[in-house]
Amino acid sequence: EDDIQNDEEQGVDDVDAQEQPNLDEDVHPELPVPMPPFVPLRRSTRDHHPSTRYSANE
């Protein structure tokens, strides 16, 4: 029983390890490209909209 459990754990680890690098590689090139220009642009526009609305509401 111990041998089977060990084999199952290794099999799951193998799948997780193979899926992790695949996802990381796919998100890595798409995250750093739209994230830097999207974060500052979205934060500036979002901060401006709620900032003015909050001030007027207050």
N, CA, C, O and CB atoms as a CASP TS submission, in Angstrom:
PFRMAT TS
TARGET T0000
AUTHOR 0000-0000-0000
METHOD Language model
MODEL 1
PARENT N/A
ATOM      1  N   GLU     1       0.857  -1.207   0.000  1.00  0.00           N
ATOM      2  CA  GLU     1       0.000   0.000   0.000  1.00  0.00           C
ATOM      3  C   GLU     1       0.895   1.261   0.000  1.00  0.00           C
ATOM      4  O   GLU     1       0.620   2.253  -0.675  1.00  0.00           O
ATOM      5  CB  GLU     1      -0.971   0.004   1.259  1.00  0.00           C
ATOM      6  N   ASP     2       1.953   1.167   0.775  1.00  0.00           N
ATOM      7  CA  ASP     2       2.858   2.339   0.854  1.00  0.00           C
ATOM      8  C   ASP     2       3.477   2.619  -0.525  1.00  0.00           C
ATOM      9  O   ASP     2       3.680   3.766  -0.924  1.00  0.00           O
ATOM     10  CB  ASP     2       3.993   2.099   1.920  1.00  0.00           C
ATOM     11  N   ASP     3       3.767   1.518  -1.230  1.00  0.00           N
ATOM     12  CA  ASP     3       4.409   1.676  -2.546  1.00  0.00           C
ATOM     13  C   ASP     3       3.445   2.348  -3.537  1.00  0.00           C
ATOM     14  O   ASP     3       3.845   3.175  -4.357  1.00  0.00           O
ATOM     15  CB  ASP     3       4.871   0.291  -3.097  1.00  0.00           C
ATOM     16  N   ILE     4       2.190   1.973  -3.437  1.00  0.00           N
ATOM     17  CA  ILE     4       1.196   2.533  -4.393  1.00  0.00           C
ATOM     18  C   ILE     4       0.971   4.027  -4.090  1.00  0.00           C
ATOM     19  O   ILE     4       0.877   4.850  -5.001  1.00  0.00           O
ATOM     20  CB  ILE     4      -0.180   1.741  -4.307  1.00  0.00           C
ATOM     21  N   GLN     5       0.892   4.348  -2.820  1.00  0.00           N
ATOM     22  CA  GLN     5       0.643   5.759  -2.466  1.00  0.00           C
ATOM     23  C   GLN     5       1.818   6.630  -2.935  1.00  0.00           C
ATOM     24  O   GLN     5       1.634   7.746  -3.419  1.00  0.00           O
ATOM     25  CB  GLN     5       0.430   5.915  -0.919  1.00  0.00           C
ATOM     26  N   ASN     6       3.007   6.093  -2.778  1.00  0.00           N
ATOM     27  CA  ASN     6       4.198   6.855  -3.172  1.00  0.00           C
ATOM     28  C   ASN     6       4.184   7.095  -4.681  1.00  0.00           C
ATOM     29  O   ASN     6       4.559   8.162  -5.165  1.00  0.00           O
ATOM     30  CB  ASN     6       5.498   6.108  -2.752  1.00  0.00           C
ATOM     31  N   ASP     7       3.741   6.075  -5.401  1.00  0.00           N
ATOM     32  CA  ASP     7       3.715   6.185  -6.871  1.00  0.00           C
ATOM     33  C   ASP     7       2.665   7.228  -7.289  1.00  0.00           C
ATOM     34  O   ASP     7       2.860   7.994  -8.232  1.00  0.00           O
ATOM     35  CB  ASP     7       3.402   4.791  -7.531  1.00  0.00           C
ATOM     36  N   GLU     8       1.568   7.225  -6.564  1.00  0.00           N
ATOM     37  CA  GLU     8       0.483   8.167  -6.931  1.00  0.00           C
ATOM     38  C   GLU     8       0.943   9.614  -6.638  1.00  0.00           C
ATOM     39  O   GLU     8       0.658  10.536  -7.403  1.00  0.00           O
ATOM     40  CB  GLU     8      -0.853   7.834  -6.130  1.00  0.00           C
ATOM     41  N   GLU     9       1.634   9.779  -5.555  1.00  0.00           N
ATOM     42  CA  GLU     9       2.071  11.145  -5.195  1.00  0.00           C
ATOM     43  C   GLU     9       3.076  11.667  -6.234  1.00  0.00           C
ATOM     44  O   GLU     9       3.059  12.839  -6.610  1.00  0.00           O
ATOM     45  CB  GLU     9       2.713  11.164  -3.762  1.00  0.00           C
ATOM     46  N   GLN    10       3.944  10.763  -6.680  1.00  0.00           N
ATOM     47  CA  GLN    10       4.954  11.190  -7.668  1.00  0.00           C
ATOM     48  C   GLN    10       4.270  11.537  -8.991  1.00  0.00           C
ATOM     49  O   GLN    10       4.664  12.475  -9.685  1.00  0.00           O
ATOM     50  CB  GLN    10       6.026  10.072  -7.887  1.00  0.00           C
ATOM     51  N   GLY    11       3.244  10.765  -9.321  1.00  0.00           N
ATOM     52  CA  GLY    11       2.532  11.004 -10.591  1.00  0.00           C
ATOM     53  C   GLY    11       1.863  12.379 -10.553  1.00  0.00           C
ATOM     54  O   GLY    11       1.887  13.115 -11.539  1.00  0.00           O
ATOM     55  N   VAL    12       1.277  12.713  -9.430  1.00  0.00           N
ATOM     56  CA  VAL    12       0.590  14.017  -9.320  1.00  0.00           C
ATOM     57  C   VAL    12       1.626  15.141  -9.359  1.00  0.00           C
ATOM     58  O   VAL    12       1.397  16.194  -9.953  1.00  0.00           O
ATOM     59  CB  VAL    12      -0.259  14.099  -7.999  1.00  0.00           C
ATOM     60  N   ASP    13       2.745  14.902  -8.729  1.00  0.00           N
ATOM     61  CA  ASP    13       3.798  15.930  -8.692  1.00  0.00           C
ATOM     62  C   ASP    13       4.318  16.186 -10.120  1.00  0.00           C
ATOM     63  O   ASP    13       4.625  17.314 -10.506  1.00  0.00           O
ATOM     64  CB  ASP    13       4.978  15.489  -7.745  1.00  0.00           C
ATOM     65  N   ASP    14       4.399  15.092 -10.876  1.00  0.00           N
ATOM     66  CA  ASP    14       4.910  15.216 -12.254  1.00  0.00           C
ATOM     67  C   ASP    14       3.958  16.086 -13.090  1.00  0.00           C
ATOM     68  O   ASP    14       4.392  16.920 -13.885  1.00  0.00           O
ATOM     69  CB  ASP    14       5.077  13.802 -12.913  1.00  0.00           C
ATOM     70  N   VAL    15       2.678  15.875 -12.894  1.00  0.00           N
ATOM     71  CA  VAL    15       1.681  16.640 -13.678  1.00  0.00           C
ATOM     72  C   VAL    15       1.692  18.103 -13.225  1.00  0.00           C
ATOM     73  O   VAL    15       1.595  19.015 -14.046  1.00  0.00           O
ATOM     74  CB  VAL    15       0.238  16.025 -13.515  1.00  0.00           C
ATOM     75  N   ASP    16       1.807  18.312 -11.942  1.00  0.00           N
ATOM     76  CA  ASP    16       1.804  19.695 -11.422  1.00  0.00           C
ATOM     77  C   ASP    16       3.051  20.440 -11.907  1.00  0.00           C
ATOM     78  O   ASP    16       3.003  21.618 -12.261  1.00  0.00           O
ATOM     79  CB  ASP    16       1.744  19.700  -9.859  1.00  0.00           C
ATOM     80  N   ALA    17       4.157  19.714 -11.907  1.00  0.00           N
ATOM     81  CA  ALA    17       5.426  20.357 -12.301  1.00  0.00           C
ATOM     82  C   ALA    17       5.395  20.683 -13.796  1.00  0.00           C
ATOM     83  O   ALA    17       5.926  21.704 -14.233  1.00  0.00           O
ATOM     84  CB  ALA    17       6.650  19.432 -11.971  1.00  0.00           C
ATOM     85  N   GLN    18       4.769  19.804 -14.563  1.00  0.00           N
ATOM     86  CA  GLN    18       4.731  20.054 -16.018  1.00  0.00           C
ATOM     87  C   GLN    18       3.733  21.167 -16.342  1.00  0.00           C
ATOM     88  O   GLN    18       3.931  21.927 -17.290  1.00  0.00           O
ATOM     89  CB  GLN    18       4.353  18.755 -16.791  1.00  0.00           C
ATOM     90  N   GLU    19       2.679  21.258 -15.567  1.00  0.00           N
ATOM     91  CA  GLU    19       1.655  22.293 -15.865  1.00  0.00           C
ATOM     92  C   GLU    19       2.129  23.664 -15.335  1.00  0.00           C
ATOM     93  O   GLU    19       1.776  24.704 -15.890  1.00  0.00           O
ATOM     94  CB  GLU    19       0.259  21.905 -15.218  1.00  0.00           C
ATOM     95  N   GLN    20       2.904  23.652 -14.293  1.00  0.00           N
ATOM     96  CA  GLN    20       3.346  24.936 -13.698  1.00  0.00           C
ATOM     97  C   GLN    20       4.223  25.736 -14.675  1.00  0.00           C
ATOM     98  O   GLN    20       3.983  26.923 -14.894  1.00  0.00           O
ATOM     99  CB  GLN    20       4.129  24.677 -12.382  1.00  0.00           C
ATOM    100  N   PRO    21       5.228  25.091 -15.256  1.00  0.00           N
ATOM    101  CA  PRO    21       6.111  25.828 -16.177  1.00  0.00           C
ATOM    102  C   PRO    21       5.379  26.230 -17.449  1.00  0.00           C
ATOM    103  O   PRO    21       5.671  27.265 -18.049  1.00  0.00           O
ATOM    104  CB  PRO    21       7.338  24.982 -16.533  1.00  0.00           C
ATOM    105  N   ASN    22       4.440  25.413 -17.846  1.00  0.00           N
ATOM    106  CA  ASN    22       3.684  25.714 -19.075  1.00  0.00           C
ATOM    107  C   ASN    22       2.815  26.955 -18.850  1.00  0.00           C
ATOM    108  O   ASN    22       2.708  27.819 -19.720  1.00  0.00           O
ATOM    109  CB  ASN    22       2.797  24.492 -19.500  1.00  0.00           C
ATOM    110  N   LEU    23       2.211  27.025 -17.690  1.00  0.00           N
ATOM    111  CA  LEU    23       1.325  28.167 -17.395  1.00  0.00           C
ATOM    112  C   LEU    23       2.179  29.414 -17.140  1.00  0.00           C
ATOM    113  O   LEU    23       1.838  30.520 -17.558  1.00  0.00           O
ATOM    114  CB  LEU    23       0.406  27.862 -16.153  1.00  0.00           C
ATOM    115  N   ASP    24       3.284  29.202 -16.449  1.00  0.00           N
ATOM    116  CA  ASP    24       4.149  30.343 -16.115  1.00  0.00           C
ATOM    117  C   ASP    24       4.699  30.971 -17.404  1.00  0.00           C
ATOM    118  O   ASP    24       4.805  32.191 -17.531  1.00  0.00           O
ATOM    119  CB  ASP    24       5.323  29.894 -15.179  1.00  0.00           C
ATOM    120  N   GLU    25       5.041  30.098 -18.345  1.00  0.00           N
ATOM    121  CA  GLU    25       5.617  30.621 -19.608  1.00  0.00           C
ATOM    122  C   GLU    25       4.542  31.358 -20.414  1.00  0.00           C
ATOM    123  O   GLU    25       4.826  32.338 -21.103  1.00  0.00           O
ATOM    124  CB  GLU    25       6.228  29.458 -20.465  1.00  0.00           C
ATOM    125  N   ASP    26       3.338  30.880 -20.315  1.00  0.00           N
ATOM    126  CA  ASP    26       2.248  31.496 -21.102  1.00  0.00           C
ATOM    127  C   ASP    26       1.831  32.834 -20.464  1.00  0.00           C
ATOM    128  O   ASP    26       1.512  33.797 -21.162  1.00  0.00           O
ATOM    129  CB  ASP    26       1.011  30.526 -21.193  1.00  0.00           C
ATOM    130  N   VAL    27       1.843  32.868 -19.147  1.00  0.00           N
ATOM    131  CA  VAL    27       1.412  34.102 -18.447  1.00  0.00           C
ATOM    132  C   VAL    27       2.564  35.101 -18.373  1.00  0.00           C
ATOM    133  O   VAL    27       2.353  36.314 -18.348  1.00  0.00           O
ATOM    134  CB  VAL    27       0.898  33.774 -17.010  1.00  0.00           C
ATOM    135  N   HIS    28       3.771  34.576 -18.339  1.00  0.00           N
ATOM    136  CA  HIS    28       4.946  35.475 -18.197  1.00  0.00           C
ATOM    137  C   HIS    28       5.023  36.493 -19.342  1.00  0.00           C
ATOM    138  O   HIS    28       5.165  37.690 -19.093  1.00  0.00           O
ATOM    139  CB  HIS    28       6.255  34.644 -18.153  1.00  0.00           C
ATOM    140  N   PRO    29       4.932  36.031 -20.581  1.00  0.00           N
ATOM    141  CA  PRO    29       5.059  36.962 -21.716  1.00  0.00           C
ATOM    142  C   PRO    29       3.813  37.822 -21.885  1.00  0.00           C
ATOM    143  O   PRO    29       3.883  38.915 -22.447  1.00  0.00           O
ATOM    144  CB  PRO    29       5.327  36.190 -23.008  1.00  0.00           C
ATOM    145  N   GLU    30       2.691  37.341 -21.407  1.00  0.00           N
ATOM    146  CA  GLU    30       1.456  38.135 -21.588  1.00  0.00           C
ATOM    147  C   GLU    30       1.204  39.022 -20.363  1.00  0.00           C
ATOM    148  O   GLU    30       0.457  39.997 -20.444  1.00  0.00           O
ATOM    149  CB  GLU    30       0.230  37.198 -21.832  1.00  0.00           C
ATOM    150  N   LEU    31       1.811  38.690 -19.260  1.00  0.00           N
ATOM    151  CA  LEU    31       1.555  39.485 -18.040  1.00  0.00           C
ATOM    152  C   LEU    31       2.413  40.751 -18.010  1.00  0.00           C
ATOM    153  O   LEU    31       1.910  41.832 -17.704  1.00  0.00           O
ATOM    154  CB  LEU    31       1.831  38.638 -16.779  1.00  0.00           C
ATOM    155  N   PRO    32       3.693  40.622 -18.322  1.00  0.00           N
ATOM    156  CA  PRO    32       4.593  41.785 -18.256  1.00  0.00           C
ATOM    157  C   PRO    32       4.349  42.747 -19.411  1.00  0.00           C
ATOM    158  O   PRO    32       4.753  43.907 -19.336  1.00  0.00           O
ATOM    159  CB  PRO    32       6.055  41.329 -18.264  1.00  0.00           C
ATOM    160  N   VAL    33       3.712  42.299 -20.456  1.00  0.00           N
ATOM    161  CA  VAL    33       3.493  43.198 -21.616  1.00  0.00           C
ATOM    162  C   VAL    33       2.289  44.122 -21.369  1.00  0.00           C
ATOM    163  O   VAL    33       2.437  45.343 -21.417  1.00  0.00           O
ATOM    164  CB  VAL    33       3.265  42.364 -22.920  1.00  0.00           C
ATOM    165  N   PRO    34       1.108  43.561 -21.108  1.00  0.00           N
ATOM    166  CA  PRO    34      -0.081  44.410 -20.909  1.00  0.00           C
ATOM    167  C   PRO    34      -0.199  44.891 -19.472  1.00  0.00           C
ATOM    168  O   PRO    34      -0.953  45.823 -19.192  1.00  0.00           O
ATOM    169  CB  PRO    34      -1.346  43.652 -21.298  1.00  0.00           C
ATOM    170  N   MET    35       0.531  44.271 -18.566  1.00  0.00           N
ATOM    171  CA  MET    35       0.408  44.670 -17.143  1.00  0.00           C
ATOM    172  C   MET    35       1.036  46.048 -16.889  1.00  0.00           C
ATOM    173  O   MET    35       0.386  46.905 -16.289  1.00  0.00           O
ATOM    174  CB  MET    35       1.084  43.613 -16.228  1.00  0.00           C
ATOM    175  N   PRO    36       2.251  46.278 -17.319  1.00  0.00           N
ATOM    176  CA  PRO    36       2.906  47.564 -17.035  1.00  0.00           C
ATOM    177  C   PRO    36       2.149  48.747 -17.629  1.00  0.00           C
ATOM    178  O   PRO    36       1.944  49.742 -16.933  1.00  0.00           O
ATOM    179  CB  PRO    36       4.327  47.554 -17.572  1.00  0.00           C
ATOM    180  N   PRO    37       1.729  48.674 -18.887  1.00  0.00           N
ATOM    181  CA  PRO    37       1.011  49.803 -19.490  1.00  0.00           C
ATOM    182  C   PRO    37      -0.437  49.855 -19.038  1.00  0.00           C
ATOM    183  O   PRO    37      -1.063  50.915 -19.058  1.00  0.00           O
ATOM    184  CB  PRO    37       1.070  49.717 -21.008  1.00  0.00           C
ATOM    185  N   PHE    38      -0.968  48.712 -18.631  1.00  0.00           N
ATOM    186  CA  PHE    38      -2.389  48.665 -18.213  1.00  0.00           C
ATOM    187  C   PHE    38      -2.542  49.103 -16.757  1.00  0.00           C
ATOM    188  O   PHE    38      -3.528  49.742 -16.391  1.00  0.00           O
ATOM    189  CB  PHE    38      -2.967  47.233 -18.397  1.00  0.00           C
ATOM    190  N   VAL    39      -1.559  48.754 -15.938  1.00  0.00           N
ATOM    191  CA  VAL    39      -1.658  49.069 -14.495  1.00  0.00           C
ATOM    192  C   VAL    39      -1.633  50.582 -14.253  1.00  0.00           C
ATOM    193  O   VAL    39      -2.502  51.105 -13.557  1.00  0.00           O
ATOM    194  CB  VAL    39      -0.500  48.394 -13.713  1.00  0.00           C
ATOM    195  N   PRO    40      -0.660  51.283 -14.813  1.00  0.00           N
ATOM    196  CA  PRO    40      -0.564  52.736 -14.568  1.00  0.00           C
ATOM    197  C   PRO    40      -1.700  53.485 -15.249  1.00  0.00           C
ATOM    198  O   PRO    40      -2.210  54.476 -14.728  1.00  0.00           O
ATOM    199  CB  PRO    40       0.790  53.280 -15.064  1.00  0.00           C
ATOM    200  N   LEU    41      -2.083  52.999 -16.411  1.00  0.00           N
ATOM    201  CA  LEU    41      -3.162  53.702 -17.138  1.00  0.00           C
ATOM    202  C   LEU    41      -4.501  53.481 -16.427  1.00  0.00           C
ATOM    203  O   LEU    41      -5.303  54.403 -16.280  1.00  0.00           O
ATOM    204  CB  LEU    41      -3.248  53.207 -18.624  1.00  0.00           C
ATOM    205  N   ARG    42      -4.715  52.267 -16.001  1.00  0.00           N
ATOM    206  CA  ARG    42      -6.012  51.941 -15.363  1.00  0.00           C
ATOM    207  C   ARG    42      -6.039  52.588 -13.965  1.00  0.00           C
ATOM    208  O   ARG    42      -7.081  53.072 -13.522  1.00  0.00           O
ATOM    209  CB  ARG    42      -6.228  50.359 -15.262  1.00  0.00           C
ATOM    210  N   ARG    43      -4.926  52.589 -13.300  1.00  0.00           N
ATOM    211  CA  ARG    43      -4.903  53.106 -11.908  1.00  0.00           C
ATOM    212  C   ARG    43      -5.113  54.634 -11.972  1.00  0.00           C
ATOM    213  O   ARG    43      -5.852  55.196 -11.164  1.00  0.00           O
ATOM    214  CB  ARG    43      -3.518  52.742 -11.166  1.00  0.00           C
ATOM    215  N   SER    44      -4.483  55.269 -12.900  1.00  0.00           N
ATOM    216  CA  SER    44      -4.597  56.741 -12.998  1.00  0.00           C
ATOM    217  C   SER    44      -6.047  57.122 -13.340  1.00  0.00           C
ATOM    218  O   SER    44      -6.624  58.029 -12.740  1.00  0.00           O
ATOM    219  CB  SER    44      -3.607  57.310 -14.089  1.00  0.00           C
ATOM    220  N   THR    45      -6.599  56.427 -14.286  1.00  0.00           N
ATOM    221  CA  THR    45      -7.983  56.766 -14.707  1.00  0.00           C
ATOM    222  C   THR    45      -8.974  56.382 -13.603  1.00  0.00           C
ATOM    223  O   THR    45      -9.953  57.087 -13.358  1.00  0.00           O
ATOM    224  CB  THR    45      -8.357  56.032 -16.049  1.00  0.00           C
ATOM    225  N   ARG    46      -8.711  55.294 -12.967  1.00  0.00           N
ATOM    226  CA  ARG    46      -9.672  54.827 -11.929  1.00  0.00           C
ATOM    227  C   ARG    46      -9.521  55.743 -10.700  1.00  0.00           C
ATOM    228  O   ARG    46     -10.504  56.089 -10.044  1.00  0.00           O
ATOM    229  CB  ARG    46      -9.412  53.286 -11.533  1.00  0.00           C
ATOM    230  N   ASP    47      -8.323  56.110 -10.418  1.00  0.00           N
ATOM    231  CA  ASP    47      -8.106  56.947  -9.225  1.00  0.00           C
ATOM    232  C   ASP    47      -8.747  58.326  -9.442  1.00  0.00           C
ATOM    233  O   ASP    47      -9.249  58.945  -8.503  1.00  0.00           O
ATOM    234  CB  ASP    47      -6.571  57.096  -8.917  1.00  0.00           C
ATOM    235  N   HIS    48      -8.721  58.779 -10.660  1.00  0.00           N
ATOM    236  CA  HIS    48      -9.257  60.118 -10.966  1.00  0.00           C
ATOM    237  C   HIS    48     -10.793  60.116 -10.882  1.00  0.00           C
ATOM    238  O   HIS    48     -11.398  61.025 -10.313  1.00  0.00           O
ATOM    239  CB  HIS    48      -8.797  60.578 -12.383  1.00  0.00           C
ATOM    240  N   HIS    49     -11.398  59.086 -11.454  1.00  0.00           N
ATOM    241  CA  HIS    49     -12.879  59.022 -11.472  1.00  0.00           C
ATOM    242  C   HIS    49     -13.466  58.946 -10.059  1.00  0.00           C
ATOM    243  O   HIS    49     -14.313  59.759  -9.689  1.00  0.00           O
ATOM    244  CB  HIS    49     -13.351  57.801 -12.290  1.00  0.00           C
ATOM    245  N   PRO    50     -13.007  57.963  -9.271  1.00  0.00           N
ATOM    246  CA  PRO    50     -13.570  57.792  -7.916  1.00  0.00           C
ATOM    247  C   PRO    50     -13.149  58.957  -7.020  1.00  0.00           C
ATOM    248  O   PRO    50     -13.881  59.339  -6.108  1.00  0.00           O
ATOM    249  CB  PRO    50     -13.109  56.439  -7.291  1.00  0.00           C
ATOM    250  N   SER    51     -11.997  59.504  -7.277  1.00  0.00           N
ATOM    251  CA  SER    51     -11.496  60.612  -6.439  1.00  0.00           C
ATOM    252  C   SER    51     -12.443  61.816  -6.577  1.00  0.00           C
ATOM    253  O   SER    51     -12.835  62.423  -5.580  1.00  0.00           O
ATOM    254  CB  SER    51     -10.024  61.013  -6.852  1.00  0.00           C
ATOM    255  N   THR    52     -12.794  62.141  -7.790  1.00  0.00           N
ATOM    256  CA  THR    52     -13.683  63.306  -8.006  1.00  0.00           C
ATOM    257  C   THR    52     -15.093  62.990  -7.495  1.00  0.00           C
ATOM    258  O   THR    52     -15.774  63.851  -6.937  1.00  0.00           O
ATOM    259  CB  THR    52     -13.734  63.696  -9.525  1.00  0.00           C
ATOM    260  N   ARG    53     -15.496  61.789  -7.688  1.00  0.00           N
ATOM    261  CA  ARG    53     -16.878  61.424  -7.289  1.00  0.00           C
ATOM    262  C   ARG    53     -16.946  61.407  -5.756  1.00  0.00           C
ATOM    263  O   ARG    53     -17.917  61.871  -5.157  1.00  0.00           O
ATOM    264  CB  ARG    53     -17.306  60.007  -7.891  1.00  0.00           C
ATOM    265  N   TYR    54     -15.917  60.874  -5.152  1.00  0.00           N
ATOM    266  CA  TYR    54     -15.928  60.790  -3.681  1.00  0.00           C
ATOM    267  C   TYR    54     -15.944  62.201  -3.062  1.00  0.00           C
ATOM    268  O   TYR    54     -16.641  62.461  -2.081  1.00  0.00           O
ATOM    269  CB  TYR    54     -14.687  59.989  -3.171  1.00  0.00           C
ATOM    270  N   SER    55     -15.174  63.076  -3.654  1.00  0.00           N
ATOM    271  CA  SER    55     -15.077  64.456  -3.124  1.00  0.00           C
ATOM    272  C   SER    55     -16.444  65.145  -3.243  1.00  0.00           C
ATOM    273  O   SER    55     -16.887  65.816  -2.312  1.00  0.00           O
ATOM    274  CB  SER    55     -13.975  65.282  -3.896  1.00  0.00           C
ATOM    275  N   ALA    56     -17.089  64.978  -4.366  1.00  0.00           N
ATOM    276  CA  ALA    56     -18.385  65.640  -4.593  1.00  0.00           C
ATOM    277  C   ALA    56     -19.446  65.010  -3.682  1.00  0.00           C
ATOM    278  O   ALA    56     -20.336  65.689  -3.171  1.00  0.00           O
ATOM    279  CB  ALA    56     -18.815  65.529  -6.099  1.00  0.00           C
ATOM    280  N   ASN    57     -19.324  63.714  -3.500  1.00  0.00           N
ATOM    281  CA  ASN    57     -20.320  63.021  -2.657  1.00  0.00           C
ATOM    282  C   ASN    57     -20.123  63.426  -1.197  1.00  0.00           C
ATOM    283  O   ASN    57     -21.084  63.576  -0.443  1.00  0.00           O
ATOM    284  CB  ASN    57     -20.205  61.465  -2.812  1.00  0.00           C
ATOM    285  N   GLU    58     -18.875  63.596  -0.822  1.00  0.00           N
ATOM    286  CA  GLU    58     -18.574  63.928   0.578  1.00  0.00           C
ATOM    287  C   GLU    58     -18.962  65.386   0.827  1.00  0.00           C
ATOM    288  O   GLU    58     -18.798  65.887   1.939  1.00  0.00           O
ATOM    289  CB  GLU    58     -17.053  63.688   0.908  1.00  0.00           C
TER
END
